[in-house]
Amino acid sequence: MEKGWAYKWYIVYIKHNDLTQSAKYFKPGTKGAELVADLNVVSDNIFIKNKGNALTSEDFKSFIDKNEITEFYITGADS
């Protein structure tokens, strides 16, 4: 299921990588940078961001533009 069936929404996941040397959490390649193991991942639309704002991910921004997405809802641990 790449889209929410009821509304034809795209379902995406954003992972955060903290690239600063002082990073304690979200370091690339660590458990903190991965999606929660119990999460029921239902699409391959997984993007990585390096800054606080998900829209700073070039790949996510390209996905939005390619699919002409003009409205979206965000949920999650830091949403």
Contacts in CASP RR format, 6 or more apart in sequence:
PFRMAT RR
TARGET T0000
AUTHOR 0000-0000-0000
METHOD contacts of the structure
MODEL  1
MEKGWAYKWYIVYIKHNDLTQSAKYFKPGTKGAELVADLNVVSDNIFIKN
KGNALTSEDFKSFIDKNEITEFYITGADS
1 11 0 8 1.000
1 42 0 8 1.000
1 43 0 8 1.000
2 10 0 8 1.000
2 11 0 8 1.000
2 42 0 8 1.000
2 43 0 8 1.000
2 44 0 8 1.000
2 45 0 8 1.000
3 9 0 8 1.000
3 10 0 8 1.000
3 11 0 8 1.000
3 43 0 8 1.000
4 10 0 8 1.000
4 11 0 8 1.000
9 72 0 8 1.000
9 73 0 8 1.000
10 43 0 8 1.000
10 45 0 8 1.000
10 63 0 8 1.000
10 67 0 8 1.000
10 69 0 8 1.000
10 72 0 8 1.000
11 42 0 8 1.000
11 43 0 8 1.000
11 45 0 8 1.000
12 43 0 8 1.000
12 45 0 8 1.000
12 46 0 8 1.000
12 47 0 8 1.000
12 60 0 8 1.000
12 63 0 8 1.000
13 35 0 8 1.000
13 39 0 8 1.000
13 41 0 8 1.000
13 43 0 8 1.000
13 45 0 8 1.000
13 46 0 8 1.000
13 47 0 8 1.000
14 46 0 8 1.000
14 47 0 8 1.000
14 48 0 8 1.000
14 49 0 8 1.000
14 54 0 8 1.000
14 57 0 8 1.000
14 60 0 8 1.000
15 33 0 8 1.000
15 34 0 8 1.000
15 35 0 8 1.000
15 46 0 8 1.000
15 47 0 8 1.000
15 48 0 8 1.000
15 49 0 8 1.000
16 26 0 8 1.000
16 33 0 8 1.000
16 48 0 8 1.000
16 49 0 8 1.000
16 50 0 8 1.000
16 52 0 8 1.000
16 78 0 8 1.000
17 26 0 8 1.000
17 27 0 8 1.000
17 28 0 8 1.000
17 33 0 8 1.000
17 48 0 8 1.000
17 49 0 8 1.000
17 50 0 8 1.000
18 25 0 8 1.000
18 26 0 8 1.000
18 27 0 8 1.000
18 33 0 8 1.000
18 50 0 8 1.000
19 28 0 8 1.000
19 50 0 8 1.000
25 32 0 8 1.000
26 32 0 8 1.000
26 33 0 8 1.000
27 33 0 8 1.000
35 41 0 8 1.000
35 46 0 8 1.000
36 77 0 8 1.000
45 63 0 8 1.000
47 54 0 8 1.000
47 57 0 8 1.000
47 59 0 8 1.000
47 60 0 8 1.000
47 63 0 8 1.000
48 57 0 8 1.000
48 59 0 8 1.000
49 56 0 8 1.000
49 57 0 8 1.000
49 60 0 8 1.000
50 56 0 8 1.000
50 57 0 8 1.000
52 78 0 8 1.000
54 60 0 8 1.000
54 74 0 8 1.000
55 61 0 8 1.000
55 64 0 8 1.000
63 69 0 8 1.000
64 72 0 8 1.000
END
